[in-house]
Amino acid sequence: MAEPGEELVDRFRAVVLRRPVGVTVVSVRAGGLDLAMTATDVASVSLRPPMILFCVYSDARLRESLETTDTWAVSLLDATAAPVAERLAEPGRPSIGQLTGIGHHRGEASGAALVDAAQGWLECRTAWVRTAGDHDVVVGEVLDARLGPTGTGALVHHHGRLRPVP
């Protein structure tokens, strides 16, 4: 496959940023360490069995952890969680202590951290991983799904900004 020119990449980015998408946190507990990242490319794949997918940079620490850990979780952030999303989207953040100061609890099915400021949580087991450009697509079978207690709306990413939706 030919490498796209920068002009096409810029136009692609401009178009995709116009698509409002829900903001989530994907988390993994690997070797006693919590790793988490903000993700907007999370999608439902199947109802029977329940499956979802997320995309992650191929060289990300969280992606590396999936080589040794097959369970992970997704927290669907609520409208109050912009500071959490921004912090977990920072490149180069340390591996240790990523969730310090972020309210969370542990998922029973995955062992991964579930962010408290969420509309709901999904705990998953990896079904398969495929490379797609500079990202990997991770598909997982849902082990558990729970609704959150908050009623504060959702957090979406639109036009390059985080926006609360009531």
Backbone as ProteinMPNN parsed JSONL, in Angstrom:
{"seq_chain_A": "MAEPGEELVDRFRAVVLRRPVGVTVVSVRAGGLDLAMTATDVASVSLRPPMILFCVYSDARLRESLETTDTWAVSLLDATAAPVAERLAEPGRPSIGQLTGIGHHRGEASGAALVDAAQGWLECRTAWVRTAGDHDVVVGEVLDARLGPTGTGALVHHHGRLRPVP", "coords_chain_A": {"N_chain_A": [[0.833, -1.166, 0.0], [0.591, 2.176, -0.874], [2.172, 4.979, 0.653], [0.247, 7.573, 2.047], [-0.004, 10.984, 0.914], [0.885, 14.007, 2.718], [-1.006, 16.005, 2.376], [-3.406, 14.633, 1.829], [-3.65, 13.256, 4.268], [-4.033, 15.426, 6.029], [-6.498, 16.428, 5.029], [-8.133, 14.198, 5.474], [-8.017, 14.039, 8.311], [-9.31, 16.479, 8.935], [-11.907, 15.974, 8.008], [-12.688, 13.707, 9.554], [-12.61, 14.745, 12.138], [-14.966, 16.105, 12.298], [-16.881, 14.363, 12.979], [-18.88, 13.611, 15.606], [-17.962, 11.799, 18.456], [-18.227, 9.42, 21.109], [-16.388, 9.624, 24.175], [-14.061, 7.561, 25.736], [-12.386, 5.569, 28.25], [-9.902, 3.226, 27.976], [-8.694, 0.517, 29.758], [-6.17, -1.526, 31.318], [-5.035, -4.098, 33.431], [-1.974, -5.119, 34.144], [0.53, -7.226, 35.191], [0.39, -6.201, 37.804], [0.268, -3.508, 37.359], [-1.537, -0.607, 36.468], [-2.649, 0.432, 33.383], [-3.843, 2.966, 31.254], [-5.808, 4.645, 28.765], [-7.145, 7.343, 26.839], [-9.75, 6.912, 24.543], [-11.355, 7.314, 21.448], [-12.097, 5.886, 19.331], [-13.951, 3.537, 19.583], [-16.123, 0.894, 19.141], [-19.246, -0.824, 18.767], [-19.433, -4.18, 17.811], [-20.776, -6.65, 17.594], [-23.837, -8.199, 18.65], [-24.461, -10.801, 19.377], [-22.142, -13.073, 19.806], [-21.871, -10.514, 22.41], [-19.694, -8.013, 21.355], [-16.961, -5.69, 21.103], [-14.834, -3.118, 19.681], [-11.651, -1.45, 19.801], [-9.232, 1.051, 18.912], [-5.715, 1.39, 18.922], [-2.535, 2.989, 19.171], [0.091, 1.301, 17.578], [2.564, 1.154, 18.887], [2.068, 1.76, 21.529], [2.173, 1.649, 25.141], [-0.006, 0.432, 26.412], [-0.927, -1.184, 24.356], [1.234, -2.955, 24.098], [0.957, -4.297, 26.535], [-1.175, -5.942, 26.052], [-0.137, -8.181, 24.922], [0.498, -9.908, 26.932], [-1.653, -9.912, 28.635], [-5.026, -10.695, 28.503], [-7.434, -9.527, 29.17], [-9.428, -6.577, 29.53], [-10.833, -3.263, 30.012], [-13.505, -0.924, 29.331], [-14.452, 2.326, 29.985], [-17.204, 4.333, 29.651], [-17.164, 7.584, 29.385], [-18.632, 10.185, 31.428], [-20.244, 13.46, 31.286], [-18.78, 15.007, 33.062], [-16.161, 14.266, 33.0], [-14.014, 15.358, 31.529], [-11.414, 16.334, 32.467], [-10.21, 13.891, 33.212], [-10.157, 12.497, 30.761], [-8.464, 14.203, 29.268], [-6.068, 14.051, 30.73], [-5.396, 11.313, 30.499], [-4.899, 11.188, 27.836], [-2.533, 12.384, 27.343], [0.543, 12.336, 25.714], [3.44, 10.36, 26.434], [3.107, 10.162, 29.185], [3.892, 8.938, 32.483], [4.231, 5.392, 33.123], [3.736, 4.341, 35.632], [1.428, 5.001, 38.167], [-0.645, 6.159, 36.658], [-3.364, 6.405, 37.185], [-3.536, 7.749, 39.555], [-5.228, 9.85, 41.713], [-7.488, 9.807, 40.152], [-10.773, 8.913, 40.331], [-11.697, 5.598, 40.67], [-12.656, 2.135, 40.33], [-12.238, -1.423, 40.677], [-12.749, -3.77, 38.1], [-14.608, -6.759, 38.263], [-14.593, -8.879, 36.398], [-12.45, -8.379, 34.672], [-10.359, -7.302, 36.128], [-9.324, -4.868, 35.586], [-9.047, -1.247, 35.855], [-11.938, 0.718, 36.413], [-13.244, 3.708, 35.495], [-14.739, 5.977, 37.689], [-16.354, 8.229, 36.981], [-18.387, 7.708, 34.876], [-20.754, 6.678, 32.368], [-21.19, 4.055, 31.983], [-19.772, 0.704, 31.953], [-17.688, -1.652, 30.296], [-16.398, -4.872, 30.347], [-13.901, -6.875, 28.977], [-12.585, -9.615, 26.937], [-9.842, -10.224, 24.906], [-10.415, -11.048, 21.55], [-9.273, -10.945, 19.005], [-6.466, -9.302, 17.362], [-5.494, -6.93, 14.983], [-3.276, -5.367, 12.689], [-3.566, -2.075, 11.481], [-2.516, 0.226, 9.551], [-0.905, 2.778, 11.36], [-1.996, 2.014, 13.712], [-3.405, -0.536, 15.871], [-6.148, -2.716, 15.662], [-8.262, -3.806, 18.101], [-10.288, -6.375, 19.001], [-12.796, -7.41, 21.171], [-14.507, -9.817, 23.202], [-17.353, -9.207, 25.104], [-17.382, -9.516, 28.538], [-18.722, -8.581, 30.747], [-21.209, -6.083, 31.364], [-22.119, -2.993, 32.59], [-24.291, -0.467, 33.832], [-23.604, 2.909, 34.735], [-23.938, 4.961, 37.739], [-24.314, 7.648, 37.326], [-26.0, 10.572, 36.031], [-25.215, 12.516, 34.342], [-24.96, 13.121, 31.668], [-23.059, 12.793, 28.591], [-19.644, 12.603, 27.376], [-18.224, 13.946, 24.549], [-16.119, 13.915, 21.617], [-15.479, 16.375, 19.354], [-14.776, 18.239, 16.499], [-12.102, 18.411, 17.278], [-12.19, 18.964, 19.988], [-13.088, 18.369, 23.426], [-16.366, 17.895, 24.515], [-19.101, 18.414, 26.677], [-22.21, 16.677, 26.752], [-25.495, 17.127, 27.563]], "CA_chain_A": [[0.0, 0.0, 0.0], [1.381, 3.4, -0.978], [2.082, 5.924, 1.762], [-0.531, 8.741, 1.615], [0.649, 12.279, 1.024], [0.468, 14.792, 3.886], [-2.213, 16.753, 2.045], [-4.531, 13.72, 2.041], [-3.746, 13.014, 5.71], [-4.648, 16.621, 6.615], [-7.922, 16.473, 4.647], [-8.773, 13.099, 6.189], [-8.152, 14.464, 9.701], [-10.33, 17.528, 8.993], [-13.227, 15.354, 7.839], [-12.983, 12.815, 10.67], [-12.836, 15.546, 13.339], [-16.344, 16.607, 12.283], [-17.755, 13.283, 13.434], [-18.893, 13.552, 17.069], [-17.823, 10.436, 18.971], [-18.131, 9.293, 22.553], [-15.042, 9.513, 24.728], [-13.947, 6.452, 26.669], [-11.064, 5.202, 28.742], [-9.596, 1.798, 27.905], [-7.726, 0.228, 30.81], [-5.643, -2.885, 31.434], [-4.224, -4.378, 34.619], [-0.954, -6.068, 33.673], [1.681, -7.339, 36.086], [0.205, -5.331, 38.961], [0.323, -2.113, 36.922], [-2.7, -0.122, 35.731], [-2.406, 1.27, 32.211], [-5.111, 3.478, 30.754], [-5.693, 5.633, 27.69], [-8.376, 7.885, 26.284], [-10.013, 6.363, 23.21], [-12.602, 7.712, 20.809], [-12.419, 4.893, 18.309], [-14.513, 2.348, 20.197], [-17.375, 0.61, 18.417], [-19.94, -2.096, 18.935], [-19.183, -5.057, 16.672], [-21.747, -7.732, 17.514], [-24.685, -8.425, 19.819], [-24.441, -12.226, 19.727], [-21.953, -12.644, 21.185], [-21.538, -9.094, 22.526], [-18.286, -7.723, 21.056], [-16.623, -4.316, 20.767], [-13.458, -2.933, 19.235], [-11.013, -0.152, 19.979], [-7.995, 1.213, 18.15], [-4.624, 1.862, 19.762], [-1.256, 3.078, 18.471], [0.803, 0.015, 17.603], [3.703, 1.179, 19.799], [1.648, 2.233, 22.851], [2.405, 0.731, 26.261], [-1.212, -0.366, 26.625], [-0.937, -2.213, 23.303], [2.238, -3.953, 24.492], [0.449, -5.093, 27.656], [-2.131, -6.925, 25.538], [0.603, -9.383, 24.553], [0.55, -10.804, 28.093], [-2.925, -9.83, 29.35], [-6.094, -10.748, 27.5], [-8.647, -8.847, 29.62], [-9.348, -5.119, 29.58], [-12.124, -2.645, 30.289], [-13.824, 0.361, 28.714], [-15.336, 3.206, 30.75], [-17.841, 5.326, 28.785], [-17.08, 8.746, 30.262], [-19.765, 11.094, 31.519], [-19.963, 14.855, 30.919], [-17.878, 15.64, 34.032], [-14.862, 13.577, 32.984], [-13.026, 15.939, 30.6], [-10.04, 16.313, 33.008], [-9.709, 12.509, 33.147], [-9.858, 12.212, 29.349], [-7.279, 14.973, 28.861], [-4.878, 13.51, 31.396], [-5.037, 9.994, 29.967], [-4.548, 11.341, 26.427], [-1.216, 13.021, 27.26], [1.617, 11.434, 25.287], [4.633, 10.31, 27.268], [2.839, 10.126, 30.623], [4.56, 7.787, 33.092], [3.461, 4.157, 33.252], [3.372, 4.135, 37.029], [0.588, 6.035, 38.753], [-1.506, 6.829, 35.681], [-4.704, 6.638, 37.716], [-3.465, 8.452, 40.829], [-6.11, 11.016, 41.754], [-8.673, 9.58, 39.311], [-11.676, 7.98, 40.989], [-11.923, 4.361, 39.908], [-12.804, 0.888, 41.066], [-11.709, -2.54, 39.915], [-13.734, -4.653, 37.5], [-14.518, -8.148, 38.73], [-14.328, -9.817, 35.301], [-11.183, -8.086, 33.985], [-9.326, -6.821, 37.04], [-8.889, -3.546, 35.119], [-9.65, -0.09, 36.505], [-13.135, 1.296, 35.816], [-13.316, 5.108, 35.918], [-16.011, 6.235, 38.362], [-17.137, 9.239, 36.255], [-18.745, 7.035, 33.629], [-22.139, 6.278, 32.135], [-21.232, 2.604, 32.005], [-18.493, 0.01, 31.817], [-17.643, -2.933, 29.6], [-15.185, -5.64, 30.607], [-13.752, -7.683, 27.766], [-11.451, -10.512, 26.703], [-9.409, -10.058, 23.525], [-10.723, -12.103, 20.585], [-8.193, -10.859, 18.03], [-5.82, -8.016, 17.14], [-4.979, -6.795, 13.612], [-2.626, -4.104, 12.381], [-4.227, -1.216, 10.491], [-1.709, 1.443, 9.477], [-0.098, 3.018, 12.556], [-2.774, 1.54, 14.852], [-3.893, -1.91, 15.902], [-7.559, -2.857, 15.985], [-8.419, -4.836, 19.116], [-11.677, -6.801, 19.136], [-12.962, -8.183, 22.381], [-15.811, -10.325, 23.608], [-17.772, -8.566, 26.347], [-17.566, -10.432, 29.663], [-19.695, -7.955, 31.642], [-21.641, -4.733, 30.989], [-22.843, -2.388, 33.709], [-24.624, 0.947, 33.745], [-23.095, 3.738, 35.824], [-24.953, 5.635, 38.536], [-24.407, 9.076, 37.033], [-26.96, 11.026, 35.044], [-24.666, 13.822, 33.97], [-24.722, 13.226, 30.235], [-21.901, 12.117, 28.005], [-18.527, 13.409, 26.899], [-17.943, 13.636, 23.151], [-15.014, 14.586, 20.94], [-16.012, 16.931, 18.115], [-13.953, 19.351, 16.003], [-10.841, 18.47, 18.014], [-12.385, 19.404, 21.373], [-13.972, 17.593, 24.292], [-17.583, 18.653, 24.77], [-20.131, 17.696, 27.428], [-23.542, 16.607, 26.166], [-26.428, 16.856, 28.678]], "C_chain_A": [[0.886, 1.24, 0.0], [1.131, 4.304, 0.227], [1.301, 7.154, 1.291], [0.274, 10.02, 1.765], [0.107, 13.054, 2.217], [-0.805, 15.581, 3.618], [-3.458, 15.885, 2.261], [-4.733, 13.452, 3.531], [-4.423, 14.209, 6.386], [-6.128, 16.723, 6.278], [-8.707, 15.385, 5.364], [-9.041, 13.496, 7.642], [-9.258, 15.507, 9.836], [-11.735, 16.95, 8.869], [-13.595, 14.536, 9.071], [-13.264, 13.599, 11.956], [-14.252, 16.111, 13.408], [-17.344, 15.571, 12.771], [-17.751, 13.26, 14.961], [-18.865, 12.091, 17.538], [-17.717, 10.468, 20.488], [-16.694, 9.096, 23.0], [-15.046, 8.438, 25.807], [-12.535, 6.384, 27.235], [-10.96, 3.69, 28.622], [-8.505, 1.545, 28.942], [-7.387, -1.258, 30.854], [-4.91, -2.974, 32.769], [-3.252, -5.469, 34.227], [0.224, -6.061, 34.639], [1.592, -6.418, 37.286], [0.204, -3.853, 38.631], [-0.945, -1.766, 36.152], [-2.232, 0.768, 34.588], [-3.758, 1.708, 31.678], [-4.85, 4.518, 29.68], [-7.08, 6.114, 27.298], [-8.532, 7.336, 24.88], [-11.352, 6.879, 22.697], [-13.01, 6.724, 19.727], [-12.771, 3.564, 18.957], [-15.854, 2.12, 19.524], [-17.938, -0.741, 18.806], [-19.726, -2.909, 17.662], [-20.315, -6.063, 16.488], [-22.58, -7.774, 18.783], [-24.62, -9.866, 20.303], [-23.229, -12.89, 19.099], [-21.66, -11.143, 21.238], [-20.032, -8.887, 22.314], [-18.132, -6.241, 20.748], [-15.21, -4.283, 20.222], [-12.967, -1.567, 19.66], [-9.724, -0.152, 19.184], [-6.945, 1.855, 19.054], [-3.359, 1.956, 18.908], [-0.495, 1.773, 18.646], [1.949, -0.015, 18.603], [3.349, 1.681, 21.205], [1.905, 1.177, 23.919], [1.187, -0.155, 26.511], [-1.295, -1.479, 25.59], [0.05, -3.329, 23.642], [1.703, -4.871, 25.585], [-0.543, -6.157, 27.198], [-1.455, -8.193, 25.028], [0.607, -10.402, 25.686], [-0.752, -10.831, 28.897], [-4.053, -9.812, 28.332], [-7.399, -10.097, 27.953], [-8.396, -7.353, 29.772], [-10.752, -4.569, 29.786], [-12.253, -1.325, 29.549], [-14.789, 1.09, 29.636], [-15.877, 4.258, 29.799], [-18.018, 6.592, 29.609], [-18.344, 9.596, 30.249], [-19.301, 12.531, 31.28], [-18.999, 15.556, 31.868], [-16.435, 15.2, 33.886], [-13.827, 14.155, 32.017], [-11.614, 15.963, 31.19], [-9.41, 14.919, 32.972], [-9.286, 12.187, 31.723], [-8.599, 12.933, 28.895], [-6.012, 14.394, 29.47], [-4.439, 12.185, 30.784], [-4.78, 10.011, 28.46], [-3.16, 11.953, 26.253], [-0.161, 12.023, 26.802], [2.786, 11.49, 26.269], [4.374, 10.311, 28.762], [3.498, 8.872, 31.205], [3.648, 6.569, 33.166], [2.936, 3.977, 34.667], [2.535, 5.315, 37.511], [-0.332, 6.757, 37.789], [-2.869, 7.196, 36.251], [-4.696, 7.314, 39.088], [-4.326, 9.711, 40.756], [-7.346, 10.899, 40.881], [-9.536, 8.538, 40.02], [-11.924, 6.762, 40.112], [-12.137, 3.198, 40.871], [-12.396, -0.246, 40.129], [-12.848, -3.404, 39.369], [-13.528, -6.081, 37.947], [-14.111, -9.111, 37.625], [-12.946, -9.622, 34.677], [-10.047, -7.751, 34.928], [-8.843, -5.433, 36.691], [-9.623, -2.448, 35.884], [-10.857, 0.396, 35.702], [-13.266, 2.709, 36.368], [-14.704, 5.369, 36.5], [-16.911, 7.188, 37.578], [-17.514, 8.707, 34.872], [-20.231, 6.718, 33.58], [-22.296, 4.763, 32.164], [-19.86, 2.028, 31.759], [-18.686, -1.298, 31.072], [-16.328, -3.608, 29.974], [-15.095, -6.711, 29.533], [-12.551, -8.612, 27.826], [-11.108, -10.404, 25.221], [-9.76, -11.285, 22.69], [-9.649, -12.137, 19.505], [-7.68, -9.428, 17.918], [-5.27, -8.015, 15.722], [-4.352, -5.419, 13.437], [-3.391, -3.382, 11.279], [-3.473, 0.109, 10.455], [-0.855, 1.589, 10.722], [-0.819, 2.607, 13.84], [-2.998, 0.03, 14.756], [-5.36, -1.863, 16.287], [-7.67, -4.041, 16.936], [-9.91, -5.136, 19.242], [-11.779, -7.688, 20.36], [-14.384, -8.654, 22.595], [-16.143, -9.727, 24.972], [-18.058, -9.64, 27.398], [-18.624, -9.907, 30.629], [-19.983, -6.55, 31.138], [-22.479, -4.193, 32.131], [-23.099, -0.91, 33.436], [-24.064, 1.677, 34.95], [-24.214, 4.461, 36.543], [-25.181, 7.094, 38.141], [-25.466, 9.362, 35.977], [-26.516, 12.359, 34.482], [-24.381, 13.953, 32.479], [-23.453, 12.526, 29.818], [-20.819, 13.123, 27.648], [-18.24, 12.984, 25.47], [-16.741, 14.437, 22.66], [-15.557, 15.056, 19.596], [-15.197, 18.154, 17.743], [-12.693, 19.533, 16.854], [-10.965, 18.894, 19.459], [-13.283, 18.426, 22.12], [-15.168, 18.468, 24.636], [-18.556, 17.814, 25.588], [-21.458, 17.747, 26.68], [-24.51, 16.254, 27.294], [-27.245, 15.61, 28.451]], "O_chain_A": [[1.826, 1.337, 0.789], [0.017, 4.376, 0.746], [1.635, 7.73, 0.256], [1.132, 10.124, 2.641], [-1.004, 12.791, 2.678], [-1.6, 15.803, 4.531], [-4.452, 16.354, 2.816], [-5.868, 13.426, 4.005], [-5.298, 14.02, 7.231], [-6.935, 17.066, 7.142], [-9.827, 15.624, 5.815], [-10.149, 13.315, 8.147], [-10.066, 15.427, 10.762], [-12.652, 17.396, 9.559], [-14.708, 14.664, 9.581], [-14.072, 13.163, 12.777], [-14.688, 16.551, 14.471], [-18.523, 15.876, 12.953], [-16.731, 12.925, 15.563], [-19.647, 11.262, 17.073], [-17.188, 11.414, 21.073], [-15.887, 8.483, 22.3], [-15.92, 8.409, 26.674], [-11.62, 7.056, 26.758], [-11.824, 2.96, 29.106], [-7.512, 2.271, 28.997], [-8.189, -2.117, 30.486], [-4.242, -2.026, 33.182], [-3.649, -6.613, 34.002], [0.839, -5.022, 34.877], [2.612, -5.904, 37.746], [0.143, -3.022, 39.536], [-1.383, -2.528, 35.29], [-1.508, 1.74, 34.802], [-4.706, 0.924, 31.65], [-3.816, 5.185, 29.677], [-8.063, 5.381, 27.412], [-7.57, 7.294, 24.112], [-12.35, 6.881, 23.417], [-14.152, 6.737, 19.267], [-12.009, 2.599, 18.897], [-16.634, 3.057, 19.357], [-17.203, -1.675, 19.131], [-19.828, -2.375, 16.558], [-20.763, -6.303, 15.367], [-22.099, -7.429, 19.863], [-24.714, -10.125, 21.502], [-23.292, -13.247, 17.923], [-21.25, -10.558, 20.236], [-19.207, -9.497, 22.994], [-19.039, -5.609, 20.206], [-14.479, -5.271, 20.285], [-13.755, -0.641, 19.855], [-9.191, -1.203, 18.828], [-7.249, 2.746, 19.847], [-3.128, 1.121, 18.033], [-0.449, 1.212, 19.741], [2.285, -1.079, 19.123], [4.245, 1.993, 21.988], [1.862, -0.023, 23.65], [1.326, -1.346, 26.787], [-1.692, -2.598, 25.914], [-0.264, -4.51, 23.489], [1.959, -6.075, 25.571], [-0.732, -7.164, 27.881], [-2.133, -9.178, 24.733], [0.706, -11.606, 25.448], [-0.925, -11.696, 29.755], [-4.04, -9.005, 27.402], [-8.378, -10.109, 27.207], [-7.289, -6.926, 30.1], [-11.734, -5.309, 29.742], [-11.261, -0.691, 29.189], [-15.821, 0.542, 30.023], [-15.102, 5.002, 29.197], [-18.922, 6.669, 30.442], [-19.029, 9.719, 29.234], [-18.111, 12.784, 31.095], [-18.45, 16.6, 31.518], [-15.564, 15.716, 34.587], [-12.841, 13.481, 31.718], [-10.671, 15.636, 30.469], [-8.21, 14.786, 32.728], [-8.194, 11.667, 31.496], [-7.758, 12.347, 28.214], [-4.995, 14.266, 28.789], [-3.247, 11.959, 30.575], [-4.477, 8.974, 27.87], [-2.661, 12.034, 25.13], [0.016, 10.978, 27.428], [3.076, 12.534, 26.853], [5.314, 10.447, 29.545], [3.646, 7.865, 30.512], [2.429, 6.707, 33.26], [1.814, 3.512, 34.866], [2.887, 6.474, 37.292], [-0.763, 7.874, 38.078], [-3.464, 8.193, 35.842], [-5.746, 7.437, 39.718], [-4.17, 10.532, 39.852], [-8.177, 11.808, 40.87], [-9.088, 7.421, 40.278], [-12.316, 6.888, 38.952], [-11.834, 3.283, 42.061], [-12.232, -0.039, 38.927], [-13.792, -3.726, 40.09], [-12.397, -6.563, 38.003], [-13.366, -10.059, 37.875], [-12.337, -10.582, 34.205], [-8.881, -7.902, 34.564], [-8.03, -4.865, 37.42], [-10.674, -2.682, 36.48], [-10.809, 0.476, 34.475], [-13.385, 2.891, 37.579], [-15.717, 5.03, 35.889], [-18.122, 6.972, 37.518], [-17.03, 9.186, 33.847], [-20.877, 6.517, 34.608], [-23.4, 4.249, 32.346], [-18.914, 2.735, 31.411], [-19.714, -1.962, 31.203], [-15.267, -2.985, 29.921], [-16.083, -7.372, 29.216], [-11.637, -8.437, 28.632], [-11.996, -10.484, 24.373], [-9.446, -12.415, 23.065], [-9.169, -13.205, 19.128], [-8.349, -8.474, 18.316], [-4.647, -8.989, 15.299], [-4.844, -4.429, 13.977], [-3.806, -3.982, 10.288], [-3.762, 1.011, 11.241], [-0.157, 0.653, 11.112], [-0.304, 2.828, 14.936], [-2.805, -0.585, 13.707], [-5.765, -1.067, 17.135], [-7.229, -5.145, 16.62], [-10.701, -4.247, 19.554], [-10.969, -8.593, 20.566], [-15.343, -7.978, 22.221], [-15.314, -9.739, 25.882], [-18.862, -10.546, 27.18], [-19.339, -10.687, 31.258], [-19.113, -5.901, 30.556], [-23.423, -4.838, 32.586], [-22.253, -0.202, 32.89], [-24.047, 1.139, 36.058], [-25.322, 4.567, 36.018], [-26.151, 7.706, 38.586], [-25.785, 8.513, 35.144], [-27.338, 13.225, 34.182], [-23.619, 14.833, 32.079], [-22.853, 11.77, 30.581], [-21.052, 14.332, 27.621], [-18.035, 11.8, 25.201], [-16.397, 15.484, 23.208], [-16.035, 14.253, 18.795], [-14.952, 19.016, 18.587], [-12.269, 20.658, 17.119], [-9.953, 19.163, 20.107], [-14.123, 17.749, 21.527], [-15.012, 19.633, 25.003], [-18.817, 16.657, 25.259], [-21.782, 18.752, 26.048], [-24.37, 15.202, 27.918], [-28.069, 15.25, 29.293]]}, "name": "protein", "num_of_chains": 1, "seq": "MAEPGEELVDRFRAVVLRRPVGVTVVSVRAGGLDLAMTATDVASVSLRPPMILFCVYSDARLRESLETTDTWAVSLLDATAAPVAERLAEPGRPSIGQLTGIGHHRGEASGAALVDAAQGWLECRTAWVRTAGDHDVVVGEVLDARLGPTGTGALVHHHGRLRPVP"}
